[in-house]
Amino acid sequence: MNIIPKPTQLVATGDTFTLKANTVIVANKAARAKASQLAAALRTATGLTLPLQDEADAPAIQLTHNPALATELGHEGYRLNVSANGVEIEAAGEAGLFYGGQTLLQLLPTQGEGHLPGVQITDVPRFGWRGLHVDVGRHFMPMAALKRMIDALALHKLNIFHWHLTEDQGWRLEIKKYPKLTEMGAWRKRTRVGHEYASDKSFDNVPHGGFYTQDEARELVAYAAARHITVVPEIEMPGHAQAAVAAYPELGNADARPGTDPLDVCDHWGIQKHVFNAEDSTIAFLQDVLTEVMAIFPSPFIHVGGDECPKDEWKASPRAQARIRELGLADEHELQSWFIRQMDNFITQHGRRLVGWDEILEGGLAPNATVMSWRGESGGITAAKAGHDVVMAPTTYVYFDYYQSADKANEPLAIKGLLELETVYGYEPIPAELTATEAQHVLGAQAQLWTEYIKTPAHLEYMAFPRLCALAEVLWSPAASKNYADFLIRLPAQLARLAAMGVNYRKKG
């Protein structure tokens, strides 16, 4: 049975249930919203409009919300039974009912009549954080493309959409108190052509930009929430700040570069040295930004970046050096740690949790911070051993902006590296160095799509799939049940589903 990710337990019974025009959907009161959602999905998949009823005499699809199952299944687990007498989906939470429906949809043949094979499934995710990160700072992506990606995440029972909204090359979220962030910061004059490290440094001389209004962001949050996906916003600080500093020069370190022109929004790639200063006024500015961000995004986690913050300007800035002395800090690394702690305290006071890339460990970790470990797993191991929660995001397994094949000449331009499908499938998010207690701090993992060289939604999807199919199984299914050969047998049917959704997956072997 071509289900991805593979269920925790599945027994084939040999029965068959066929969806017909007179099949009905039955749901108790707490399950009716998910029943309506499933009916709409089945109408799209089969052309059948199945009515929603309180009870039925004939074979039916029955959804039951049963809080008593919470201990066994949590809020995302479910039971799904298909027999000749009908379909039963039972769960303790709405998310579980939704995922049971997603599995039911995968049991349908990709073509032909709606014959469902008889099964008994009990299914519970291995990890609570199952995500995808999409960078819209380097290249802006339209709302329709983001919604299609969220639909694809839901198909794979992924539950986190990490939305990377600010970069040196573009600020993408409307902030009403500071309109120049999008009036100026959302637009660059030109973009690097070819690879950043090529000898020919040419540009396209075509303006690029765009931003999401707060209403659009709320729309995406609601769209994702209906599919049980949390949108985690990222506002980068103190590095990756050039677009913001171009819009509001007082946020930068002008005294570190006397006699130079004001900054423009960055038009090329790589790590940029133009970072936020550490003045109280800049801290207040960014906390104002986060206030508006938290009003849009109900996510328990707010991501503040914290990665790739060069210290060149702080070292050259008389004011930054004075700030280090005023605060009683040892060096620029401790200044960055102080900066992140201000945000950690602020976010915690608002009932949220700060998450940042693993550089936030340098100079001392903020007390409530969650670490996203991207430079290998060492940062995550250090954080977990210190009692901090961790999301694994190492380049070697989940950086989907890397090439998918060693035959790079026949692949689209990528940033570097090689990450093949089998390598993704073989990933184990729990490092062997952690004890069982420490391993409980590993919330899960996520894939990263950085878009320096990804200009279009079609290219974005090409880089995501089918590698994201493999990661979904890593994060949902029991580690002991993983089998790459079996995964490859189930994959073609999943790719056919993606094709029906209009997703541009990579079709090569």
MIMAR-445734 format. One record per residue (C-alpha): residue number from 1; residue in three letters; x, y, z. Coordinates in pm, whole numbers. Layout:
N
(r NUM; "ala"; (X; Y; Z)) ...
***
This chain:
509
(r 1; "met"; (0; 0; 0)) (r 2; "asn"; (162; 316; -124)) (r 3; "ile"; (145; 533; 188)) (r 4; "ile"; (416; 790; 262)) (r 5; "pro"; (511; 828; 540)) (r 6; "lys"; (474; 461; 631)) (r 7; "pro"; (224; 412; 918)) (r 8; "thr"; (341; 293; 1257)) (r 9; "gln"; (131; -25; 1234)) (r 10; "leu"; (-53; -154; 927)) (r 11; "val"; (-233; -485; 880)) (r 12; "ala"; (-389; -571; 543)) (r 13; "thr"; (-717; -760; 584)) (r 14; "gly"; (-793; -852; 224)) (r 15; "asp"; (-1126; -668; 231)) (r 16; "thr"; (-1227; -394; -11)) (r 17; "phe"; (-1454; -96; 30)) (r 18; "thr"; (-1569; 97; -274)) (r 19; "leu"; (-1671; 459; -258)) (r 20; "lys"; (-1999; 515; -438)) (r 21; "ala"; (-2233; 804; -502)) (r 22; "asn"; (-2454; 686; -212)) (r 23; "thr"; (-2167; 663; 38)) (r 24; "val"; (-2208; 909; 324)) (r 25; "ile"; (-1975; 1058; 582)) (r 26; "val"; (-2079; 1032; 945)) (r 27; "ala"; (-1917; 1236; 1224)) (r 28; "asn"; (-1982; 1321; 1585)) (r 29; "lys"; (-2005; 1692; 1670)) (r 30; "ala"; (-1636; 1739; 1751)) (r 31; "ala"; (-1532; 1573; 1425)) (r 32; "arg"; (-1766; 1752; 1185)) (r 33; "ala"; (-1518; 2019; 1078)) (r 34; "lys"; (-1261; 1757; 977)) (r 35; "ala"; (-1535; 1548; 814)) (r 36; "ser"; (-1632; 1845; 596)) (r 37; "gln"; (-1267; 1895; 503)) (r 38; "leu"; (-1233; 1528; 410)) (r 39; "ala"; (-1551; 1543; 202)) (r 40; "ala"; (-1406; 1831; 1)) (r 41; "ala"; (-1081; 1641; -54)) (r 42; "leu"; (-1265; 1328; -164)) (r 43; "arg"; (-1474; 1534; -405)) (r 44; "thr"; (-1152; 1662; -565)) (r 45; "ala"; (-996; 1315; -573)) (r 46; "thr"; (-1295; 1112; -692)) (r 47; "gly"; (-1556; 1351; -825)) (r 48; "leu"; (-1802; 1217; -567)) (r 49; "thr"; (-1997; 1458; -349)) (r 50; "leu"; (-2048; 1260; -29)) (r 51; "pro"; (-2306; 1406; 210)) (r 52; "leu"; (-2226; 1465; 577)) (r 53; "gln"; (-2476; 1307; 816)) (r 54; "asp"; (-2517; 1237; 1188)) (r 55; "glu"; (-2580; 866; 1128)) (r 56; "ala"; (-2615; 615; 846)) (r 57; "asp"; (-2775; 278; 789)) (r 58; "ala"; (-2559; 186; 490)) (r 59; "pro"; (-2177; 150; 476)) (r 60; "ala"; (-2017; 487; 542)) (r 61; "ile"; (-1701; 677; 627)) (r 62; "gln"; (-1719; 752; 998)) (r 63; "leu"; (-1502; 1006; 1182)) (r 64; "thr"; (-1498; 999; 1561)) (r 65; "his"; (-1329; 1246; 1793)) (r 66; "asn"; (-1243; 1044; 2107)) (r 67; "pro"; (-1045; 1231; 2375)) (r 68; "ala"; (-993; 905; 2565)) (r 69; "leu"; (-736; 806; 2300)) (r 70; "ala"; (-503; 1095; 2391)) (r 71; "thr"; (-278; 882; 2612)) (r 72; "glu"; (-227; 625; 2338)) (r 73; "leu"; (-224; 842; 2027)) (r 74; "gly"; (-146; 1198; 2139)) (r 75; "his"; (-311; 1479; 1943)) (r 76; "glu"; (-166; 1378; 1602)) (r 77; "gly"; (-214; 1001; 1606)) (r 78; "tyr"; (-514; 816; 1466)) (r 79; "arg"; (-670; 480; 1395)) (r 80; "leu"; (-799; 397; 1048)) (r 81; "asn"; (-992; 80; 968)) (r 82; "val"; (-1120; -3; 619)) (r 83; "ser"; (-1346; -306; 582)) (r 84; "ala"; (-1622; -420; 353)) (r 85; "asn"; (-1861; -246; 593)) (r 86; "gly"; (-1704; 98; 559)) (r 87; "val"; (-1429; 323; 690)) (r 88; "glu"; (-1364; 430; 1049)) (r 89; "ile"; (-1122; 708; 1148)) (r 90; "glu"; (-1080; 770; 1519)) (r 91; "ala"; (-850; 1016; 1695)) (r 92; "ala"; (-813; 1220; 2013)) (r 93; "gly"; (-753; 1548; 1831)) (r 94; "glu"; (-844; 1728; 1511)) (r 95; "ala"; (-490; 1685; 1381)) (r 96; "gly"; (-522; 1308; 1415)) (r 97; "leu"; (-853; 1308; 1229)) (r 98; "phe"; (-693; 1516; 953)) (r 99; "tyr"; (-394; 1281; 921)) (r 100; "gly"; (-626; 982; 915)) (r 101; "gly"; (-800; 1149; 624)) (r 102; "gln"; (-470; 1206; 448)) (r 103; "thr"; (-390; 837; 476)) (r 104; "leu"; (-736; 748; 346)) (r 105; "leu"; (-672; 968; 41)) (r 106; "gln"; (-342; 787; -19)) (r 107; "leu"; (-522; 451; -14)) (r 108; "leu"; (-726; 560; -315)) (r 109; "pro"; (-586; 455; -652)) (r 110; "thr"; (-429; 742; -840)) (r 111; "gln"; (-660; 658; -1133)) (r 112; "gly"; (-985; 469; -1176)) (r 113; "glu"; (-1263; 393; -933)) (r 114; "gly"; (-1251; 454; -559)) (r 115; "his"; (-1164; 105; -436)) (r 116; "leu"; (-1008; 115; -90)) (r 117; "pro"; (-804; -185; 32)) (r 118; "gly"; (-897; -331; 370)) (r 119; "val"; (-655; -221; 641)) (r 120; "gln"; (-620; -175; 1014)) (r 121; "ile"; (-385; 115; 1085)) (r 122; "thr"; (-264; 267; 1409)) (r 123; "asp"; (-38; 561; 1340)) (r 124; "val"; (154; 800; 1566)) (r 125; "pro"; (436; 1039; 1461)) (r 126; "arg"; (786; 981; 1593)) (r 127; "phe"; (869; 1354; 1619)) (r 128; "gly"; (661; 1661; 1694)) (r 129; "trp"; (864; 1898; 1471)) (r 130; "arg"; (844; 1786; 1108)) (r 131; "gly"; (925; 2082; 893)) (r 132; "leu"; (1033; 2267; 585)) (r 133; "his"; (1214; 2602; 580)) (r 134; "val"; (1160; 2830; 279)) (r 135; "asp"; (1369; 3143; 224)) (r 136; "val"; (1172; 3415; 46)) (r 137; "gly"; (1433; 3684; 120)) (r 138; "arg"; (1668; 3599; -164)) (r 139; "his"; (1386; 3536; -412)) (r 140; "phe"; (1027; 3635; -346)) (r 141; "met"; (769; 3358; -390)) (r 142; "pro"; (400; 3430; -467)) (r 143; "met"; (125; 3332; -225)) (r 144; "ala"; (-18; 3068; -460)) (r 145; "ala"; (316; 2886; -463)) (r 146; "leu"; (339; 2892; -84)) (r 147; "lys"; (-14; 2752; -52)) (r 148; "arg"; (68; 2472; -296)) (r 149; "met"; (377; 2391; -89)) (r 150; "ile"; (167; 2382; 228)) (r 151; "asp"; (-75; 2142; 56)) (r 152; "ala"; (222; 1920; -28)) (r 153; "leu"; (346; 1935; 333)) (r 154; "ala"; (2; 1831; 457)) (r 155; "leu"; (-2; 1533; 219)) (r 156; "his"; (317; 1413; 390)) (r 157; "lys"; (196; 1485; 746)) (r 158; "leu"; (459; 1758; 792)) (r 159; "asn"; (352; 2020; 1045)) (r 160; "ile"; (599; 2311; 1040)) (r 161; "phe"; (643; 2575; 770)) (r 162; "his"; (944; 2785; 869)) (r 163; "trp"; (904; 3112; 677)) (r 164; "his"; (1235; 3296; 637)) (r 165; "leu"; (1107; 3650; 585)) (r 166; "thr"; (1409; 3884; 607)) (r 167; "glu"; (1750; 3885; 446)) (r 168; "asp"; (2031; 4110; 323)) (r 169; "gln"; (1863; 4087; -19)) (r 170; "gly"; (1507; 4167; 85)) (r 171; "trp"; (1266; 4234; 372)) (r 172; "arg"; (939; 4056; 291)) (r 173; "leu"; (688; 4131; 569)) (r 174; "glu"; (488; 4452; 609)) (r 175; "ile"; (560; 4623; 942)) (r 176; "lys"; (312; 4904; 989)) (r 177; "lys"; (521; 5104; 1238)) (r 178; "tyr"; (822; 5100; 1003)) (r 179; "pro"; (692; 5120; 645)) (r 180; "lys"; (1032; 5178; 486)) (r 181; "leu"; (1124; 4817; 565)) (r 182; "thr"; (909; 4719; 267)) (r 183; "glu"; (899; 5047; 74)) (r 184; "met"; (1278; 5035; 42)) (r 185; "gly"; (1397; 4709; 197)) (r 186; "ala"; (1179; 4477; -14)) (r 187; "trp"; (1341; 4581; -343)) (r 188; "arg"; (1689; 4541; -488)) (r 189; "lys"; (1814; 4701; -807)) (r 190; "arg"; (1966; 4391; -962)) (r 191; "thr"; (2068; 4031; -889)) (r 192; "arg"; (2387; 3833; -938)) (r 193; "val"; (2389; 3614; -1250)) (r 194; "gly"; (2546; 3272; -1221)) (r 195; "his"; (2726; 3141; -915)) (r 196; "glu"; (2848; 3384; -652)) (r 197; "tyr"; (3199; 3240; -667)) (r 198; "ala"; (3231; 3234; -1045)) (r 199; "ser"; (3509; 3446; -1192)) (r 200; "asp"; (3261; 3646; -1400)) (r 201; "lys"; (3077; 3878; -1160)) (r 202; "ser"; (2784; 3980; -1377)) (r 203; "phe"; (2437; 4109; -1285)) (r 204; "asp"; (2100; 4098; -1457)) (r 205; "asn"; (2023; 4469; -1392)) (r 206; "val"; (1657; 4374; -1337)) (r 207; "pro"; (1490; 4501; -1018)) (r 208; "his"; (1360; 4223; -796)) (r 209; "gly"; (1135; 4233; -494)) (r 210; "gly"; (802; 4197; -330)) (r 211; "phe"; (653; 4162; 15)) (r 212; "tyr"; (357; 4014; 197)) (r 213; "thr"; (103; 4240; 360)) (r 214; "gln"; (2; 4152; 712)) (r 215; "asp"; (-337; 4042; 580)) (r 216; "glu"; (-167; 3808; 333)) (r 217; "ala"; (51; 3666; 608)) (r 218; "arg"; (-257; 3605; 823)) (r 219; "glu"; (-424; 3439; 525)) (r 220; "leu"; (-131; 3198; 488)) (r 221; "val"; (-127; 3128; 862)) (r 222; "ala"; (-497; 3039; 852)) (r 223; "tyr"; (-453; 2829; 537)) (r 224; "ala"; (-173; 2633; 704)) (r 225; "ala"; (-359; 2599; 1036)) (r 226; "ala"; (-654; 2437; 858)) (r 227; "arg"; (-402; 2170; 749)) (r 228; "his"; (-246; 2148; 1097)) (r 229; "ile"; (73; 2324; 996)) (r 230; "thr"; (229; 2590; 1217)) (r 231; "val"; (393; 2881; 1036)) (r 232; "val"; (710; 2978; 1225)) (r 233; "pro"; (825; 3327; 1119)) (r 234; "glu"; (1193; 3421; 1107)) (r 235; "ile"; (1316; 3778; 1146)) (r 236; "glu"; (1695; 3771; 1112)) (r 237; "met"; (1918; 3946; 1367)) (r 238; "pro"; (2179; 4073; 1432)) (r 239; "gly"; (2324; 3960; 1098)) (r 240; "his"; (2162; 3924; 756)) (r 241; "ala"; (2036; 4277; 817)) (r 242; "gln"; (2149; 4480; 516)) (r 243; "ala"; (1799; 4531; 370)) (r 244; "ala"; (1674; 4668; 703)) (r 245; "val"; (1980; 4892; 745)) (r 246; "ala"; (1937; 5020; 389)) (r 247; "ala"; (1584; 5126; 484)) (r 248; "tyr"; (1676; 5267; 826)) (r 249; "pro"; (2049; 5358; 833)) (r 250; "glu"; (2038; 5438; 1205)) (r 251; "leu"; (2012; 5064; 1271)) (r 252; "gly"; (2358; 5002; 1128)) (r 253; "asn"; (2719; 5077; 1215)) (r 254; "ala"; (2796; 5381; 1001)) (r 255; "asp"; (3085; 5480; 1231)) (r 256; "ala"; (3262; 5158; 1126)) (r 257; "arg"; (3277; 5278; 763)) (r 258; "pro"; (3319; 5657; 771)) (r 259; "gly"; (3298; 5842; 439)) (r 260; "thr"; (3106; 5567; 261)) (r 261; "asp"; (2767; 5597; 93)) (r 262; "pro"; (2450; 5469; 256)) (r 263; "leu"; (2386; 5100; 197)) (r 264; "asp"; (2162; 4960; -74)) (r 265; "val"; (1967; 4637; -45)) (r 266; "cys"; (2224; 4367; -122)) (r 267; "asp"; (2234; 4240; -482)) (r 268; "his"; (2460; 3935; -446)) (r 269; "trp"; (2503; 3631; -221)) (r 270; "gly"; (2731; 3519; 57)) (r 271; "ile"; (2776; 3643; 414)) (r 272; "gln"; (2748; 4022; 438)) (r 273; "lys"; (2931; 4222; 706)) (r 274; "his"; (2662; 4491; 747)) (r 275; "val"; (2481; 4399; 1069)) (r 276; "phe"; (2257; 4569; 1323)) (r 277; "asn"; (2421; 4780; 1590)) (r 278; "ala"; (2361; 4697; 1957)) (r 279; "glu"; (2209; 5025; 2070)) (r 280; "asp"; (1905; 5027; 2296)) (r 281; "ser"; (1716; 5209; 2021)) (r 282; "thr"; (1785; 4925; 1777)) (r 283; "ile"; (1678; 4666; 2032)) (r 284; "ala"; (1354; 4865; 2080)) (r 285; "phe"; (1305; 4889; 1701)) (r 286; "leu"; (1335; 4513; 1657)) (r 287; "gln"; (1112; 4444; 1955)) (r 288; "asp"; (852; 4669; 1793)) (r 289; "val"; (888; 4453; 1481)) (r 290; "leu"; (848; 4135; 1685)) (r 291; "thr"; (538; 4277; 1851)) (r 292; "glu"; (371; 4307; 1511)) (r 293; "val"; (507; 3966; 1407)) (r 294; "met"; (359; 3797; 1715)) (r 295; "ala"; (23; 3961; 1646)) (r 296; "ile"; (20; 3792; 1303)) (r 297; "phe"; (171; 3454; 1388)) (r 298; "pro"; (27; 3249; 1677)) (r 299; "ser"; (323; 3008; 1656)) (r 300; "pro"; (468; 2912; 1997)) (r 301; "phe"; (811; 2966; 1839)) (r 302; "ile"; (952; 3291; 1699)) (r 303; "his"; (1277; 3253; 1504)) (r 304; "val"; (1534; 3534; 1531)) (r 305; "gly"; (1807; 3389; 1310)) (r 306; "gly"; (2133; 3458; 1491)) (r 307; "asp"; (2350; 3292; 1226)) (r 308; "glu"; (2640; 3420; 1018)) (r 309; "cys"; (2689; 3750; 1199)) (r 310; "pro"; (3036; 3882; 1109)) (r 311; "lys"; (3194; 4095; 1380)) (r 312; "asp"; (3394; 4320; 1143)) (r 313; "glu"; (3176; 4626; 1187)) (r 314; "trp"; (3147; 4584; 1564)) (r 315; "lys"; (3526; 4555; 1588)) (r 316; "ala"; (3572; 4870; 1378)) (r 317; "ser"; (3292; 5070; 1540)) (r 318; "pro"; (3398; 5297; 1828)) (r 319; "arg"; (3039; 5295; 1949)) (r 320; "ala"; (3015; 4913; 1946)) (r 321; "gln"; (3340; 4889; 2141)) (r 322; "ala"; (3208; 5140; 2392)) (r 323; "arg"; (2889; 4936; 2417)) (r 324; "ile"; (3088; 4623; 2500)) (r 325; "arg"; (3257; 4814; 2784)) (r 326; "glu"; (2928; 4966; 2906)) (r 327; "leu"; (2769; 4623; 2929)) (r 328; "gly"; (3071; 4462; 3092)) (r 329; "leu"; (3116; 4211; 2813)) (r 330; "ala"; (3434; 4033; 2709)) (r 331; "asp"; (3411; 4063; 2332)) (r 332; "glu"; (3192; 4083; 2024)) (r 333; "his"; (3069; 3725; 2068)) (r 334; "glu"; (2931; 3815; 2408)) (r 335; "leu"; (2774; 4125; 2253)) (r 336; "gln"; (2582; 3901; 2012)) (r 337; "ser"; (2478; 3679; 2302)) (r 338; "trp"; (2359; 3988; 2494)) (r 339; "phe"; (2162; 4097; 2185)) (r 340; "ile"; (1989; 3758; 2156)) (r 341; "arg"; (1913; 3753; 2531)) (r 342; "gln"; (1724; 4080; 2497)) (r 343; "met"; (1504; 3914; 2237)) (r 344; "asp"; (1474; 3594; 2440)) (r 345; "asn"; (1350; 3788; 2743)) (r 346; "phe"; (1107; 3988; 2530)) (r 347; "ile"; (966; 3687; 2347)) (r 348; "thr"; (938; 3489; 2672)) (r 349; "gln"; (750; 3778; 2837)) (r 350; "his"; (497; 3747; 2555)) (r 351; "gly"; (444; 3377; 2617)) (r 352; "arg"; (645; 3257; 2319)) (r 353; "arg"; (972; 3069; 2273)) (r 354; "leu"; (1280; 3196; 2090)) (r 355; "val"; (1447; 2969; 1838)) (r 356; "gly"; (1769; 3049; 1654)) (r 357; "trp"; (2041; 2893; 1443)) (r 358; "asp"; (2323; 2726; 1636)) (r 359; "glu"; (2547; 3036; 1640)) (r 360; "ile"; (2332; 3160; 1929)) (r 361; "leu"; (2538; 2919; 2142)) (r 362; "glu"; (2846; 3139; 2096)) (r 363; "gly"; (2909; 3370; 2389)) (r 364; "gly"; (2649; 3194; 2604)) (r 365; "leu"; (2303; 3062; 2524)) (r 366; "ala"; (1994; 3259; 2620)) (r 367; "pro"; (1812; 3072; 2898)) (r 368; "asn"; (1488; 2988; 2714)) (r 369; "ala"; (1627; 2946; 2364)) (r 370; "thr"; (1573; 2651; 2131)) (r 371; "val"; (1864; 2573; 1900)) (r 372; "met"; (1829; 2490; 1532)) (r 373; "ser"; (2146; 2295; 1457)) (r 374; "trp"; (2261; 2348; 1098)) (r 375; "arg"; (2643; 2333; 1108)) (r 376; "gly"; (2634; 1959; 1163)) (r 377; "glu"; (2486; 1818; 1482)) (r 378; "ser"; (2744; 1936; 1737)) (r 379; "gly"; (2547; 2249; 1828)) (r 380; "gly"; (2236; 2044; 1881)) (r 381; "ile"; (2424; 1791; 2092)) (r 382; "thr"; (2571; 2068; 2309)) (r 383; "ala"; (2233; 2232; 2354)) (r 384; "ala"; (2050; 1907; 2433)) (r 385; "lys"; (2312; 1810; 2692)) (r 386; "ala"; (2258; 2153; 2853)) (r 387; "gly"; (1883; 2092; 2872)) (r 388; "his"; (1775; 2303; 2574)) (r 389; "asp"; (1534; 2188; 2305)) (r 390; "val"; (1680; 2128; 1960)) (r 391; "val"; (1562; 2109; 1599)) (r 392; "met"; (1806; 1921; 1378)) (r 393; "ala"; (1882; 2088; 1043)) (r 394; "pro"; (2233; 1973; 940)) (r 395; "thr"; (2363; 2062; 595)) (r 396; "thr"; (2473; 1706; 525)) (r 397; "tyr"; (2120; 1562; 537)) (r 398; "val"; (1854; 1831; 501)) (r 399; "tyr"; (1988; 2122; 294)) (r 400; "phe"; (1772; 2086; -13)) (r 401; "asp"; (1942; 2373; -194)) (r 402; "tyr"; (2225; 2125; -258)) (r 403; "tyr"; (2252; 1931; -584)) (r 404; "gln"; (2040; 1615; -609)) (r 405; "ser"; (2281; 1432; -841)) (r 406; "ala"; (2654; 1408; -895)) (r 407; "asp"; (2578; 1481; -1260)) (r 408; "lys"; (2569; 1854; -1184)) (r 409; "ala"; (2593; 1956; -1548)) (r 410; "asn"; (2240; 1825; -1600)) (r 411; "glu"; (2095; 1980; -1286)) (r 412; "pro"; (1985; 2340; -1223)) (r 413; "leu"; (2248; 2564; -1067)) (r 414; "ala"; (2271; 2500; -692)) (r 415; "ile"; (2468; 2655; -411)) (r 416; "lys"; (2710; 2363; -367)) (r 417; "gly"; (2731; 2010; -229)) (r 418; "leu"; (2546; 1689; -306)) (r 419; "leu"; (2243; 1553; -123)) (r 420; "glu"; (2091; 1249; -285)) (r 421; "leu"; (1753; 1096; -204)) (r 422; "glu"; (1900; 790; -35)) (r 423; "thr"; (2113; 1007; 195)) (r 424; "val"; (1806; 1199; 310)) (r 425; "tyr"; (1619; 875; 374)) (r 426; "gly"; (1910; 740; 578)) (r 427; "tyr"; (1915; 1033; 820)) (r 428; "glu"; (1876; 961; 1192)) (r 429; "pro"; (1786; 1280; 1385)) (r 430; "ile"; (1880; 1144; 1730)) (r 431; "pro"; (2262; 1158; 1767)) (r 432; "ala"; (2417; 850; 1924)) (r 433; "glu"; (2600; 1076; 2173)) (r 434; "leu"; (2278; 1163; 2355)) (r 435; "thr"; (2134; 969; 2645)) (r 436; "ala"; (1765; 877; 2637)) (r 437; "thr"; (1686; 1174; 2862)) (r 438; "glu"; (1890; 1416; 2650)) (r 439; "ala"; (1732; 1279; 2331)) (r 440; "gln"; (1393; 1398; 2454)) (r 441; "his"; (1514; 1752; 2380)) (r 442; "val"; (1535; 1673; 2007)) (r 443; "leu"; (1199; 1805; 1889)) (r 444; "gly"; (1253; 1680; 1535)) (r 445; "ala"; (1410; 1809; 1216)) (r 446; "gln"; (1340; 2008; 903)) (r 447; "ala"; (1460; 2058; 547)) (r 448; "gln"; (1605; 2391; 430)) (r 449; "leu"; (1539; 2558; 95)) (r 450; "trp"; (1763; 2862; 61)) (r 451; "thr"; (1683; 3049; -257)) (r 452; "glu"; (1999; 3222; -378)) (r 453; "tyr"; (1979; 3011; -693)) (r 454; "ile"; (1609; 2924; -678)) (r 455; "lys"; (1417; 3193; -864)) (r 456; "thr"; (1081; 3032; -938)) (r 457; "pro"; (816; 2819; -764)) (r 458; "ala"; (878; 2540; -1016)) (r 459; "his"; (1247; 2530; -923)) (r 460; "leu"; (1159; 2545; -552)) (r 461; "glu"; (937; 2238; -586)) (r 462; "tyr"; (1197; 2058; -800)) (r 463; "met"; (1451; 2094; -520)) (r 464; "ala"; (1202; 1988; -252)) (r 465; "phe"; (1059; 1672; -407)) (r 466; "pro"; (1105; 1382; -386)) (r 467; "arg"; (1361; 1448; -111)) (r 468; "leu"; (1089; 1584; 117)) (r 469; "cys"; (896; 1258; 75)) (r 470; "ala"; (1198; 1079; 221)) (r 471; "leu"; (1237; 1321; 510)) (r 472; "ala"; (867; 1293; 595)) (r 473; "glu"; (914; 921; 653)) (r 474; "val"; (1227; 984; 862)) (r 475; "leu"; (1031; 1214; 1091)) (r 476; "trp"; (700; 1030; 1115)) (r 477; "ser"; (767; 656; 1091)) (r 478; "pro"; (945; 434; 1347)) (r 479; "ala"; (1318; 419; 1282)) (r 480; "ala"; (1309; 38; 1285)) (r 481; "ser"; (1057; 28; 999)) (r 482; "lys"; (1264; 229; 751)) (r 483; "asn"; (1353; 42; 433)) (r 484; "tyr"; (1481; 238; 136)) (r 485; "ala"; (1399; -30; -123)) (r 486; "asp"; (1041; -44; 5)) (r 487; "phe"; (1022; 337; 5)) (r 488; "leu"; (1121; 341; -363)) (r 489; "ile"; (839; 98; -441)) (r 490; "arg"; (585; 329; -275)) (r 491; "leu"; (731; 651; -418)) (r 492; "pro"; (588; 648; -775)) (r 493; "ala"; (229; 660; -649)) (r 494; "gln"; (320; 954; -424)) (r 495; "leu"; (479; 1136; -715)) (r 496; "ala"; (161; 1081; -915)) (r 497; "arg"; (-31; 1252; -634)) (r 498; "leu"; (211; 1543; -643)) (r 499; "ala"; (167; 1567; -1019)) (r 500; "ala"; (-210; 1582; -976)) (r 501; "met"; (-155; 1874; -738)) (r 502; "gly"; (56; 2055; -998)) (r 503; "val"; (381; 2013; -803)) (r 504; "asn"; (697; 2017; -1017)) (r 505; "tyr"; (895; 1732; -858)) (r 506; "arg"; (1228; 1600; -991)) (r 507; "lys"; (1148; 1313; -1227)) (r 508; "lys"; (1495; 1165; -1275)) (r 509; "gly"; (1605; 848; -1094)) 
***
